[in-house]
C-alpha cells in the first residue's frame, strides 16, 4: 500500500508535468486552472494528461472558471 507521502509526491509530479504541457500548448495558465490542477487527485491528473492532445483549450480540458 502506498504511503501518503508517496501519493502526494506522485500527484505533485503529475501536476507539474500537466502545467508544463498546458503552458507549452496554450500559453500562460489562468489562476483558476493552476488551483484546480493543484487540488486534483492522481486519477483526475491522469485523465487530463491523457486528454491534452485532443483538447482545443484549457477550458475544454479541465473546465472553465466557475467560481
Predicted model as a PDB file, atoms N, CA, C, CB and O in Angstrom, pLDDT in the B-factor column:
MODEL        1                                                                  
ATOM      1  N   UNK A   1       0.855  -1.196   0.000  1.00 62.00           N  
ATOM      2  CA  UNK A   1       0.000   0.000   0.000  1.00 62.00           C  
ATOM      3  C   UNK A   1       0.889   1.243   0.000  1.00 62.00           C  
ATOM      4  CB  UNK A   1      -0.966   0.007   1.238  1.00 62.00           C  
ATOM      5  O   UNK A   1       1.802   1.348   0.819  1.00 62.00           O  
ATOM      6  N   UNK A   2       0.631   2.186  -0.910  1.00 63.00           N  
ATOM      7  CA  UNK A   2       1.477   3.390  -0.974  1.00 63.00           C  
ATOM      8  C   UNK A   2       1.287   4.265   0.255  1.00 63.00           C  
ATOM      9  CB  UNK A   2       1.167   4.199  -2.240  1.00 63.00           C  
ATOM     10  O   UNK A   2       0.192   4.375   0.808  1.00 63.00           O  
ATOM     11  N   UNK A   3       2.372   4.874   0.657  1.00 76.00           N  
ATOM     12  CA  UNK A   3       2.323   5.810   1.776  1.00 76.00           C  
ATOM     13  C   UNK A   3       1.768   7.147   1.302  1.00 76.00           C  
ATOM     14  CB  UNK A   3       3.726   5.994   2.404  1.00 76.00           C  
ATOM     15  O   UNK A   3       1.832   7.476   0.117  1.00 76.00           O  
ATOM     16  N   UNK A   4       1.220   7.917   2.252  1.00 70.00           N  
ATOM     17  CA  UNK A   4       0.611   9.216   1.917  1.00 70.00           C  
ATOM     18  C   UNK A   4       1.611  10.134   1.222  1.00 70.00           C  
ATOM     19  CB  UNK A   4       0.072   9.899   3.185  1.00 70.00           C  
ATOM     20  O   UNK A   4       1.253  10.840   0.279  1.00 70.00           O  
ATOM     21  N   UNK A   5       2.849  10.129   1.675  1.00 73.00           N  
ATOM     22  CA  UNK A   5       3.874  10.972   1.059  1.00 73.00           C  
ATOM     23  C   UNK A   5       4.167  10.576  -0.369  1.00 73.00           C  
ATOM     24  CB  UNK A   5       5.143  10.917   1.863  1.00 73.00           C  
ATOM     25  O   UNK A   5       4.429  11.424  -1.223  1.00 73.00           O  
ATOM     26  N   UNK A   6       4.120   9.262  -0.627  1.00 75.00           N  
ATOM     27  CA  UNK A   6       4.352   8.778  -1.993  1.00 75.00           C  
ATOM     28  C   UNK A   6       3.247   9.246  -2.928  1.00 75.00           C  
ATOM     29  CB  UNK A   6       4.444   7.243  -2.015  1.00 75.00           C  
ATOM     30  O   UNK A   6       3.516   9.687  -4.045  1.00 75.00           O  
ATOM     31  N   UNK A   7       1.999   9.149  -2.467  1.00 70.00           N  
ATOM     32  CA  UNK A   7       0.854   9.574  -3.279  1.00 70.00           C  
ATOM     33  C   UNK A   7       0.919  11.070  -3.528  1.00 70.00           C  
ATOM     34  CB  UNK A   7      -0.477   9.202  -2.593  1.00 70.00           C  
ATOM     35  O   UNK A   7       0.689  11.527  -4.648  1.00 70.00           O  
ATOM     36  N   UNK A   8       1.232  11.839  -2.486  1.00 78.00           N  
ATOM     37  CA  UNK A   8       1.332  13.305  -2.632  1.00 78.00           C  
ATOM     38  C   UNK A   8       2.443  13.669  -3.620  1.00 78.00           C  
ATOM     39  CB  UNK A   8       1.601  13.978  -1.253  1.00 78.00           C  
ATOM     40  O   UNK A   8       2.261  14.542  -4.468  1.00 78.00           O  
ATOM     41  N   UNK A   9       3.572  13.012  -3.509  1.00 83.00           N  
ATOM     42  CA  UNK A   9       4.677  13.290  -4.423  1.00 83.00           C  
ATOM     43  C   UNK A   9       4.339  12.940  -5.863  1.00 83.00           C  
ATOM     44  CB  UNK A   9       5.907  12.529  -3.992  1.00 83.00           C  
ATOM     45  O   UNK A   9       4.714  13.655  -6.793  1.00 83.00           O  
ATOM     46  N   UNK A  10       3.629  11.835  -6.035  1.00 86.00           N  
ATOM     47  CA  UNK A  10       3.210  11.430  -7.383  1.00 86.00           C  
ATOM     48  C   UNK A  10       2.251  12.457  -7.968  1.00 86.00           C  
ATOM     49  CB  UNK A  10       2.546  10.035  -7.356  1.00 86.00           C  
ATOM     50  O   UNK A  10       2.377  12.835  -9.133  1.00 86.00           O  
ATOM     51  N   UNK A  11       1.291  12.910  -7.161  1.00 87.00           N  
ATOM     52  CA  UNK A  11       0.330  13.921  -7.629  1.00 87.00           C  
ATOM     53  C   UNK A  11       1.044  15.223  -7.974  1.00 87.00           C  
ATOM     54  CB  UNK A  11      -0.752  14.178  -6.558  1.00 87.00           C  
ATOM     55  O   UNK A  11       0.746  15.843  -8.995  1.00 87.00           O  
ATOM     56  N   UNK A  12       1.976  15.636  -7.134  1.00 92.00           N  
ATOM     57  CA  UNK A  12       2.704  16.882  -7.404  1.00 92.00           C  
ATOM     58  C   UNK A  12       3.496  16.784  -8.705  1.00 92.00           C  
ATOM     59  CB  UNK A  12       3.649  17.216  -6.236  1.00 92.00           C  
ATOM     60  O   UNK A  12       3.532  17.735  -9.484  1.00 92.00           O  
ATOM     61  N   UNK A  13       4.124  15.646  -8.937  1.00 94.00           N  
ATOM     62  CA  UNK A  13       4.884  15.463 -10.171  1.00 94.00           C  
ATOM     63  C   UNK A  13       3.998  15.498 -11.406  1.00 94.00           C  
ATOM     64  CB  UNK A  13       5.637  14.156 -10.126  1.00 94.00           C  
ATOM     65  O   UNK A  13       4.346  16.117 -12.411  1.00 94.00           O  
ATOM     66  N   UNK A  14       2.855  14.833 -11.327  1.00 96.00           N  
ATOM     67  CA  UNK A  14       1.918  14.839 -12.450  1.00 96.00           C  
ATOM     68  C   UNK A  14       1.346  16.241 -12.672  1.00 96.00           C  
ATOM     69  CB  UNK A  14       0.778  13.831 -12.204  1.00 96.00           C  
ATOM     70  O   UNK A  14       1.183  16.675 -13.812  1.00 96.00           O  
ATOM     71  N   UNK A  15       1.044  16.942 -11.584  1.00 97.00           N  
ATOM     72  CA  UNK A  15       0.513  18.296 -11.704  1.00 97.00           C  
ATOM     73  C   UNK A  15       1.523  19.214 -12.386  1.00 97.00           C  
ATOM     74  CB  UNK A  15       0.140  18.850 -10.324  1.00 97.00           C  
ATOM     75  O   UNK A  15       1.156  20.015 -13.246  1.00 97.00           O  
ATOM     76  N   UNK A  16       2.778  19.101 -12.008  1.00 97.00           N  
ATOM     77  CA  UNK A  16       3.814  19.934 -12.630  1.00 97.00           C  
ATOM     78  C   UNK A  16       3.961  19.598 -14.111  1.00 97.00           C  
ATOM     79  CB  UNK A  16       5.163  19.748 -11.907  1.00 97.00           C  
ATOM     80  O   UNK A  16       4.110  20.496 -14.940  1.00 97.00           O  
ATOM     81  N   UNK A  17       3.921  18.320 -14.446  1.00 97.00           N  
ATOM     82  CA  UNK A  17       4.010  17.923 -15.855  1.00 97.00           C  
ATOM     83  C   UNK A  17       2.822  18.458 -16.648  1.00 97.00           C  
ATOM     84  CB  UNK A  17       4.081  16.391 -15.979  1.00 97.00           C  
ATOM     85  O   UNK A  17       2.985  18.964 -17.758  1.00 97.00           O  
ATOM     86  N   UNK A  18       1.630  18.344 -16.075  1.00 98.00           N  
ATOM     87  CA  UNK A  18       0.437  18.833 -16.760  1.00 98.00           C  
ATOM     88  C   UNK A  18       0.510  20.337 -16.977  1.00 98.00           C  
ATOM     89  CB  UNK A  18      -0.819  18.478 -15.966  1.00 98.00           C  
ATOM     90  O   UNK A  18       0.218  20.817 -18.072  1.00 98.00           O  
ATOM     91  N   UNK A  19       0.894  21.083 -15.953  1.00 97.00           N  
ATOM     92  CA  UNK A  19       1.018  22.545 -16.100  1.00 97.00           C  
ATOM     93  C   UNK A  19       2.025  22.897 -17.184  1.00 97.00           C  
ATOM     94  CB  UNK A  19       1.438  23.194 -14.766  1.00 97.00           C  
ATOM     95  O   UNK A  19       1.790  23.792 -17.996  1.00 97.00           O  
ATOM     96  N   UNK A  20       3.138  22.193 -17.191  1.00 97.00           N  
ATOM     97  CA  UNK A  20       4.175  22.470 -18.183  1.00 97.00           C  
ATOM     98  C   UNK A  20       3.665  22.233 -19.602  1.00 97.00           C  
ATOM     99  CB  UNK A  20       5.405  21.604 -17.917  1.00 97.00           C  
ATOM    100  O   UNK A  20       3.896  23.045 -20.498  1.00 97.00           O  
ATOM    101  N   UNK A  21       2.973  21.115 -19.795  1.00 97.00           N  
ATOM    102  CA  UNK A  21       2.435  20.811 -21.117  1.00 97.00           C  
ATOM    103  C   UNK A  21       1.344  21.793 -21.534  1.00 97.00           C  
ATOM    104  CB  UNK A  21       1.890  19.397 -21.141  1.00 97.00           C  
ATOM    105  O   UNK A  21       1.282  22.193 -22.696  1.00 97.00           O  
ATOM    106  N   UNK A  22       0.486  22.181 -20.596  1.00 97.00           N  
ATOM    107  CA  UNK A  22      -0.570  23.144 -20.912  1.00 97.00           C  
ATOM    108  C   UNK A  22       0.006  24.500 -21.292  1.00 97.00           C  
ATOM    109  CB  UNK A  22      -1.516  23.297 -19.729  1.00 97.00           C  
ATOM    110  O   UNK A  22      -0.469  25.133 -22.235  1.00 97.00           O  
ATOM    111  N   UNK A  23       1.022  24.949 -20.568  1.00 98.00           N  
ATOM    112  CA  UNK A  23       1.660  26.231 -20.902  1.00 98.00           C  
ATOM    113  C   UNK A  23       2.308  26.149 -22.281  1.00 98.00           C  
ATOM    114  CB  UNK A  23       2.718  26.616 -19.831  1.00 98.00           C  
ATOM    115  O   UNK A  23       2.223  27.087 -23.074  1.00 98.00           O  
ATOM    116  N   UNK A  24       2.945  25.039 -22.554  1.00 97.00           N  
ATOM    117  CA  UNK A  24       3.592  24.872 -23.859  1.00 97.00           C  
ATOM    118  C   UNK A  24       2.556  24.885 -24.983  1.00 97.00           C  
ATOM    119  CB  UNK A  24       4.400  23.559 -23.897  1.00 97.00           C  
ATOM    120  O   UNK A  24       2.809  25.431 -26.056  1.00 97.00           O  
ATOM    121  N   UNK A  25       1.404  24.290 -24.739  1.00 96.00           N  
ATOM    122  CA  UNK A  25       0.372  24.184 -25.785  1.00 96.00           C  
ATOM    123  C   UNK A  25      -0.492  25.428 -25.903  1.00 96.00           C  
ATOM    124  CB  UNK A  25      -0.513  22.994 -25.514  1.00 96.00           C  
ATOM    125  O   UNK A  25      -0.795  25.870 -27.012  1.00 96.00           O  
ATOM    126  N   UNK A  26      -0.904  26.013 -24.743  1.00 96.00           N  
ATOM    127  CA  UNK A  26      -1.904  27.082 -24.757  1.00 96.00           C  
ATOM    128  C   UNK A  26      -1.408  28.428 -24.234  1.00 96.00           C  
ATOM    129  CB  UNK A  26      -3.077  26.660 -23.953  1.00 96.00           C  
ATOM    130  O   UNK A  26      -2.140  29.416 -24.310  1.00 96.00           O  
ATOM    131  N   UNK A  27      -0.196  28.494 -23.710  1.00 97.00           N  
ATOM    132  CA  UNK A  27       0.301  29.739 -23.141  1.00 97.00           C  
ATOM    133  C   UNK A  27       0.035  29.796 -21.640  1.00 97.00           C  
ATOM    134  CB  UNK A  27      -0.343  30.939 -23.839  1.00 97.00           C  
ATOM    135  O   UNK A  27      -0.402  28.812 -21.042  1.00 97.00           O  
ATOM    136  N   UNK A  28       0.299  30.948 -21.038  1.00 97.00           N  
ATOM    137  CA  UNK A  28       0.173  31.082 -19.578  1.00 97.00           C  
ATOM    138  C   UNK A  28      -1.199  30.625 -19.066  1.00 97.00           C  
ATOM    139  CB  UNK A  28       0.415  32.534 -19.166  1.00 97.00           C  
ATOM    140  O   UNK A  28      -2.234  30.906 -19.670  1.00 97.00           O  
ATOM    141  N   UNK A  29      -1.173  29.921 -17.948  1.00 97.00           N  
ATOM    142  CA  UNK A  29      -2.410  29.396 -17.370  1.00 97.00           C  
ATOM    143  C   UNK A  29      -3.071  30.405 -16.452  1.00 97.00           C  
ATOM    144  CB  UNK A  29      -2.134  28.112 -16.608  1.00 97.00           C  
ATOM    145  O   UNK A  29      -2.390  31.126 -15.721  1.00 97.00           O  
ATOM    146  N   UNK A  30      -4.400  30.461 -16.486  1.00 95.00           N  
ATOM    147  CA  UNK A  30      -5.109  31.319 -15.540  1.00 95.00           C  
ATOM    148  C   UNK A  30      -4.990  30.752 -14.118  1.00 95.00           C  
ATOM    149  CB  UNK A  30      -6.600  31.459 -15.946  1.00 95.00           C  
ATOM    150  O   UNK A  30      -4.747  29.560 -13.930  1.00 95.00           O  
ATOM    151  N   UNK A  31      -5.163  31.615 -13.139  1.00 96.00           N  
ATOM    152  CA  UNK A  31      -5.043  31.215 -11.739  1.00 96.00           C  
ATOM    153  C   UNK A  31      -5.995  30.080 -11.405  1.00 96.00           C  
ATOM    154  CB  UNK A  31      -5.309  32.402 -10.823  1.00 96.00           C  
ATOM    155  O   UNK A  31      -5.609  29.137 -10.715  1.00 96.00           O  
ATOM    156  N   UNK A  32      -7.238  30.153 -11.884  1.00 96.00           N  
ATOM    157  CA  UNK A  32      -8.208  29.104 -11.558  1.00 96.00           C  
ATOM    158  C   UNK A  32      -7.744  27.743 -12.045  1.00 96.00           C  
ATOM    159  CB  UNK A  32      -9.565  29.431 -12.162  1.00 96.00           C  
ATOM    160  O   UNK A  32      -7.992  26.732 -11.388  1.00 96.00           O  
ATOM    161  N   UNK A  33      -7.066  27.701 -13.201  1.00 97.00           N  
ATOM    162  CA  UNK A  33      -6.583  26.427 -13.736  1.00 97.00           C  
ATOM    163  C   UNK A  33      -5.454  25.877 -12.868  1.00 97.00           C  
ATOM    164  CB  UNK A  33      -6.102  26.596 -15.193  1.00 97.00           C  
ATOM    165  O   UNK A  33      -5.408  24.679 -12.590  1.00 97.00           O  
ATOM    166  N   UNK A  34      -4.555  26.745 -12.445  1.00 96.00           N  
ATOM    167  CA  UNK A  34      -3.464  26.321 -11.570  1.00 96.00           C  
ATOM    168  C   UNK A  34      -4.010  25.764 -10.264  1.00 96.00           C  
ATOM    169  CB  UNK A  34      -2.510  27.490 -11.291  1.00 96.00           C  
ATOM    170  O   UNK A  34      -3.507  24.760  -9.757  1.00 96.00           O  
ATOM    171  N   UNK A  35      -5.031  26.406  -9.718  1.00 96.00           N  
ATOM    172  CA  UNK A  35      -5.624  25.950  -8.463  1.00 96.00           C  
ATOM    173  C   UNK A  35      -6.314  24.600  -8.648  1.00 96.00           C  
ATOM    174  CB  UNK A  35      -6.624  26.990  -7.933  1.00 96.00           C  
ATOM    175  O   UNK A  35      -6.172  23.709  -7.811  1.00 96.00           O  
ATOM    176  N   UNK A  36      -7.051  24.452  -9.726  1.00 96.00           N  
ATOM    177  CA  UNK A  36      -7.764  23.196  -9.983  1.00 96.00           C  
ATOM    178  C   UNK A  36      -6.774  22.048 -10.173  1.00 96.00           C  
ATOM    179  CB  UNK A  36      -8.671  23.330 -11.228  1.00 96.00           C  
ATOM    180  O   UNK A  36      -6.989  20.950  -9.660  1.00 96.00           O  
ATOM    181  N   UNK A  37      -5.714  22.294 -10.893  1.00 97.00           N  
ATOM    182  CA  UNK A  37      -4.693  21.264 -11.098  1.00 97.00           C  
ATOM    183  C   UNK A  37      -4.030  20.902  -9.775  1.00 97.00           C  
ATOM    184  CB  UNK A  37      -3.634  21.740 -12.112  1.00 97.00           C  
ATOM    185  O   UNK A  37      -3.818  19.724  -9.487  1.00 97.00           O  
ATOM    186  N   UNK A  38      -3.704  21.908  -8.971  1.00 95.00           N  
ATOM    187  CA  UNK A  38      -3.046  21.669  -7.689  1.00 95.00           C  
ATOM    188  C   UNK A  38      -3.887  20.880  -6.707  1.00 95.00           C  
ATOM    189  CB  UNK A  38      -2.671  22.964  -7.071  1.00 95.00           C  
ATOM    190  O   UNK A  38      -3.344  20.208  -5.831  1.00 95.00           O  
ATOM    191  N   UNK A  39      -5.202  20.949  -6.835  1.00 95.00           N  
ATOM    192  CA  UNK A  39      -6.104  20.268  -5.908  1.00 95.00           C  
ATOM    193  C   UNK A  39      -6.598  18.914  -6.422  1.00 95.00           C  
ATOM    194  CB  UNK A  39      -7.286  21.152  -5.618  1.00 95.00           C  
ATOM    195  O   UNK A  39      -7.296  18.201  -5.702  1.00 95.00           O  
ATOM    196  N   UNK A  40      -6.249  18.556  -7.645  1.00 95.00           N  
ATOM    197  CA  UNK A  40      -6.798  17.349  -8.269  1.00 95.00           C  
ATOM    198  C   UNK A  40      -6.112  16.079  -7.764  1.00 95.00           C  
ATOM    199  CB  UNK A  40      -6.664  17.439  -9.786  1.00 95.00           C  
ATOM    200  O   UNK A  40      -4.911  16.073  -7.495  1.00 95.00           O  
ATOM    201  N   UNK A  41      -6.889  15.010  -7.642  1.00 94.00           N  
ATOM    202  CA  UNK A  41      -6.302  13.703  -7.297  1.00 94.00           C  
ATOM    203  C   UNK A  41      -5.561  13.111  -8.499  1.00 94.00           C  
ATOM    204  CB  UNK A  41      -7.403  12.721  -6.813  1.00 94.00           C  
ATOM    205  O   UNK A  41      -5.746  13.549  -9.635  1.00 94.00           O  
ATOM    206  N   UNK A  42      -4.732  12.121  -8.233  1.00 94.00           N  
ATOM    207  CA  UNK A  42      -3.907  11.496  -9.277  1.00 94.00           C  
ATOM    208  C   UNK A  42      -4.759  11.005 -10.445  1.00 94.00           C  
ATOM    209  CB  UNK A  42      -3.105  10.327  -8.693  1.00 94.00           C  
ATOM    210  O   UNK A  42      -4.390  11.211 -11.601  1.00 94.00           O  
ATOM    211  N   UNK A  43      -5.887  10.361 -10.166  1.00 96.00           N  
ATOM    212  CA  UNK A  43      -6.722   9.829 -11.248  1.00 96.00           C  
ATOM    213  C   UNK A  43      -7.204  10.935 -12.186  1.00 96.00           C  
ATOM    214  CB  UNK A  43      -7.924   9.080 -10.668  1.00 96.00           C  
ATOM    215  O   UNK A  43      -7.250  10.739 -13.400  1.00 96.00           O  
ATOM    216  N   UNK A  44      -7.562  12.091 -11.634  1.00 96.00           N  
ATOM    217  CA  UNK A  44      -8.007  13.207 -12.468  1.00 96.00           C  
ATOM    218  C   UNK A  44      -6.847  13.768 -13.279  1.00 96.00           C  
ATOM    219  CB  UNK A  44      -8.633  14.312 -11.603  1.00 96.00           C  
ATOM    220  O   UNK A  44      -7.009  14.085 -14.457  1.00 96.00           O  
ATOM    221  N   UNK A  45      -5.683  13.892 -12.659  1.00 97.00           N  
ATOM    222  CA  UNK A  45      -4.499  14.382 -13.370  1.00 97.00           C  
ATOM    223  C   UNK A  45      -4.165  13.448 -14.540  1.00 97.00           C  
ATOM    224  CB  UNK A  45      -3.287  14.496 -12.402  1.00 97.00           C  
ATOM    225  O   UNK A  45      -3.820  13.909 -15.628  1.00 97.00           O  
ATOM    226  N   UNK A  46      -4.268  12.139 -14.310  1.00 97.00           N  
ATOM    227  CA  UNK A  46      -4.021  11.176 -15.391  1.00 97.00           C  
ATOM    228  C   UNK A  46      -5.010  11.380 -16.544  1.00 97.00           C  
ATOM    229  CB  UNK A  46      -4.123   9.730 -14.856  1.00 97.00           C  
ATOM    230  O   UNK A  46      -4.623  11.340 -17.712  1.00 97.00           O  
ATOM    231  N   UNK A  47      -6.274  11.598 -16.214  1.00 97.00           N  
ATOM    232  CA  UNK A  47      -7.286  11.808 -17.254  1.00 97.00           C  
ATOM    233  C   UNK A  47      -6.977  13.070 -18.054  1.00 97.00           C  
ATOM    234  CB  UNK A  47      -8.694  11.904 -16.630  1.00 97.00           C  
ATOM    235  O   UNK A  47      -7.094  13.076 -19.280  1.00 97.00           O  
ATOM    236  N   UNK A  48      -6.585  14.130 -17.368  1.00 98.00           N  
ATOM    237  CA  UNK A  48      -6.240  15.373 -18.072  1.00 98.00           C  
ATOM    238  C   UNK A  48      -4.994  15.187 -18.932  1.00 98.00           C  
ATOM    239  CB  UNK A  48      -6.017  16.517 -17.067  1.00 98.00           C  
ATOM    240  O   UNK A  48      -4.937  15.676 -20.060  1.00 98.00           O  
ATOM    241  N   UNK A  49      -3.995  14.479 -18.399  1.00 97.00           N  
ATOM    242  CA  UNK A  49      -2.789  14.220 -19.192  1.00 97.00           C  
ATOM    243  C   UNK A  49      -3.130  13.419 -20.445  1.00 97.00           C  
ATOM    244  CB  UNK A  49      -1.739  13.467 -18.350  1.00 97.00           C  
ATOM    245  O   UNK A  49      -2.595  13.682 -21.522  1.00 97.00           O  
ATOM    246  N   UNK A  50      -4.024  12.441 -20.297  1.00 97.00           N  
ATOM    247  CA  UNK A  50      -4.438  11.636 -21.451  1.00 97.00           C  
ATOM    248  C   UNK A  50      -5.171  12.473 -22.499  1.00 97.00           C  
ATOM    249  CB  UNK A  50      -5.332  10.486 -20.993  1.00 97.00           C  
ATOM    250  O   UNK A  50      -5.080  12.181 -23.692  1.00 97.00           O  
ATOM    251  N   UNK A  51      -5.890  13.501 -22.075  1.00 96.00           N  
ATOM    252  CA  UNK A  51      -6.694  14.296 -22.993  1.00 96.00           C  
ATOM    253  C   UNK A  51      -6.029  15.524 -23.562  1.00 96.00           C  
ATOM    254  CB  UNK A  51      -7.904  14.706 -22.322  1.00 96.00           C  
ATOM    255  O   UNK A  51      -6.627  16.220 -24.382  1.00 96.00           O  
ATOM    256  N   UNK A  52      -4.810  15.811 -23.151  1.00 96.00           N  
ATOM    257  CA  UNK A  52      -4.184  17.091 -23.522  1.00 96.00           C  
ATOM    258  C   UNK A  52      -3.994  17.256 -25.029  1.00 96.00           C  
ATOM    259  CB  UNK A  52      -2.842  17.221 -22.835  1.00 96.00           C  
ATOM    260  O   UNK A  52      -4.076  18.375 -25.536  1.00 96.00           O  
ATOM    261  N   UNK A  53      -3.745  16.175 -25.749  1.00 95.00           N  
ATOM    262  CA  UNK A  53      -3.518  16.309 -27.187  1.00 95.00           C  
ATOM    263  C   UNK A  53      -4.806  16.517 -27.970  1.00 95.00           C  
ATOM    264  CB  UNK A  53      -2.806  15.090 -27.708  1.00 95.00           C  
ATOM    265  O   UNK A  53      -4.769  17.008 -29.098  1.00 95.00           O  
ATOM    266  N   UNK A  54      -5.935  16.152 -27.391  1.00 96.00           N  
ATOM    267  CA  UNK A  54      -7.212  16.306 -28.081  1.00 96.00           C  
ATOM    268  C   UNK A  54      -7.925  17.610 -27.746  1.00 96.00           C  
ATOM    269  CB  UNK A  54      -8.107  15.152 -27.747  1.00 96.00           C  
ATOM    270  O   UNK A  54      -8.785  18.053 -28.507  1.00 96.00           O  
ATOM    271  N   UNK A  55      -7.585  18.227 -26.630  1.00 96.00           N  
ATOM    272  CA  UNK A  55      -8.273  19.438 -26.175  1.00 96.00           C  
ATOM    273  C   UNK A  55      -7.908  20.635 -27.050  1.00 96.00           C  
ATOM    274  CB  UNK A  55      -7.926  19.732 -24.707  1.00 96.00           C  
ATOM    275  O   UNK A  55      -6.776  20.765 -27.514  1.00 96.00           O  
ATOM    276  N   UNK A  56      -8.885  21.495 -27.259  1.00 96.00           N  
ATOM    277  CA  UNK A  56      -8.661  22.713 -28.034  1.00 96.00           C  
ATOM    278  C   UNK A  56      -8.361  23.919 -27.155  1.00 96.00           C  
ATOM    279  CB  UNK A  56      -9.865  23.004 -28.893  1.00 96.00           C  
ATOM    280  O   UNK A  56      -7.962  24.973 -27.650  1.00 96.00           O  
ATOM    281  N   UNK A  57      -8.556  23.758 -25.838  1.00 96.00           N  
ATOM    282  CA  UNK A  57      -8.283  24.847 -24.899  1.00 96.00           C  
ATOM    283  C   UNK A  57      -8.153  24.285 -23.492  1.00 96.00           C  
ATOM    284  CB  UNK A  57      -9.399  25.922 -24.955  1.00 96.00           C  
ATOM    285  O   UNK A  57      -8.534  23.143 -23.236  1.00 96.00           O  
ATOM    286  N   UNK A  58      -7.618  25.083 -22.589  1.00 97.00           N  
ATOM    287  CA  UNK A  58      -7.533  24.697 -21.176  1.00 97.00           C  
ATOM    288  C   UNK A  58      -8.936  24.479 -20.631  1.00 97.00           C  
ATOM    289  CB  UNK A  58      -6.784  25.778 -20.341  1.00 97.00           C  
ATOM    290  O   UNK A  58      -9.184  23.526 -19.893  1.00 97.00           O  
ATOM    291  N   UNK A  59      -9.849  25.367 -21.000  1.00 96.00           N  
ATOM    292  CA  UNK A  59     -11.231  25.254 -20.528  1.00 96.00           C  
ATOM    293  C   UNK A  59     -11.880  23.941 -20.965  1.00 96.00           C  
ATOM    294  CB  UNK A  59     -12.054  26.429 -21.037  1.00 96.00           C  
ATOM    295  O   UNK A  59     -12.606  23.310 -20.198  1.00 96.00           O  
ATOM    296  N   UNK A  60     -11.612  23.544 -22.193  1.00 96.00           N  
ATOM    297  CA  UNK A  60     -12.180  22.289 -22.693  1.00 96.00           C  
ATOM    298  C   UNK A  60     -11.639  21.097 -21.920  1.00 96.00           C  
ATOM    299  CB  UNK A  60     -11.884  22.123 -24.184  1.00 96.00           C  
ATOM    300  O   UNK A  60     -12.370  20.144 -21.650  1.00 96.00           O  
ATOM    301  N   UNK A  61     -10.361  21.149 -21.565  1.00 97.00           N  
ATOM    302  CA  UNK A  61      -9.730  20.023 -20.878  1.00 97.00           C  
ATOM    303  C   UNK A  61     -10.137  19.932 -19.411  1.00 97.00           C  
ATOM    304  CB  UNK A  61      -8.227  20.135 -20.982  1.00 97.00           C  
ATOM    305  O   UNK A  61     -10.566  18.872 -18.955  1.00 97.00           O  
ATOM    306  N   UNK A  62     -10.008  21.024 -18.671  1.00 95.00           N  
ATOM    307  CA  UNK A  62     -10.237  20.944 -17.228  1.00 95.00           C  
ATOM    308  C   UNK A  62     -11.446  21.712 -16.745  1.00 95.00           C  
ATOM    309  CB  UNK A  62      -9.045  21.436 -16.511  1.00 95.00           C  
ATOM    310  O   UNK A  62     -11.699  21.784 -15.542  1.00 95.00           O  
ATOM    311  N   UNK A  63     -12.188  22.280 -17.662  1.00 90.00           N  
ATOM    312  CA  UNK A  63     -13.393  23.038 -17.274  1.00 90.00           C  
ATOM    313  C   UNK A  63     -13.048  24.507 -17.134  1.00 90.00           C  
ATOM    314  CB  UNK A  63     -13.993  22.498 -15.946  1.00 90.00           C  
ATOM    315  O   UNK A  63     -11.888  24.879 -16.959  1.00 90.00           O  
ATOM    316  N   UNK A  64     -14.076  25.331 -17.213  1.00 78.00           N  
ATOM    317  CA  UNK A  64     -13.887  26.767 -17.102  1.00 78.00           C  
ATOM    318  C   UNK A  64     -13.852  27.246 -15.673  1.00 78.00           C  
ATOM    319  CB  UNK A  64     -14.963  27.480 -17.836  1.00 78.00           C  
ATOM    320  O   UNK A  64     -13.943  26.453 -14.736  1.00 78.00           O  
ATOM    321  N   UNK A  65     -13.722  28.533 -15.510  1.00 73.00           N  
ATOM    322  CA  UNK A  65     -13.710  29.171 -14.182  1.00 73.00           C  
ATOM    323  C   UNK A  65     -15.144  29.353 -13.726  1.00 73.00           C  
ATOM    324  CB  UNK A  65     -12.957  30.548 -14.208  1.00 73.00           C  
ATOM    325  O   UNK A  65     -15.813  30.308 -14.119  1.00 73.00           O  
ATOM    326  N   UNK A  66     -15.613  28.435 -12.897  1.00 61.00           N  
ATOM    327  CA  UNK A  66     -16.999  28.507 -12.421  1.00 61.00           C  
ATOM    328  C   UNK A  66     -17.147  29.311 -11.149  1.00 61.00           C  
ATOM    329  CB  UNK A  66     -17.538  27.127 -12.196  1.00 61.00           C  
ATOM    330  O   UNK A  66     -18.255  29.498 -10.645  1.00 61.00           O  
ATOM    331  N   UNK A  67     -16.017  29.791 -10.627  1.00 49.00           N  
ATOM    332  CA  UNK A  67     -16.065  30.488  -9.345  1.00 49.00           C  
ATOM    333  C   UNK A  67     -16.150  31.955  -9.456  1.00 49.00           C  
ATOM    334  CB  UNK A  67     -14.907  30.157  -8.551  1.00 49.00           C  
ATOM    335  O   UNK A  67     -16.196  32.649  -8.440  1.00 49.00           O  
TER     336      UNK A  67                                                      
ENDMDL                                                                          
END                                                                             
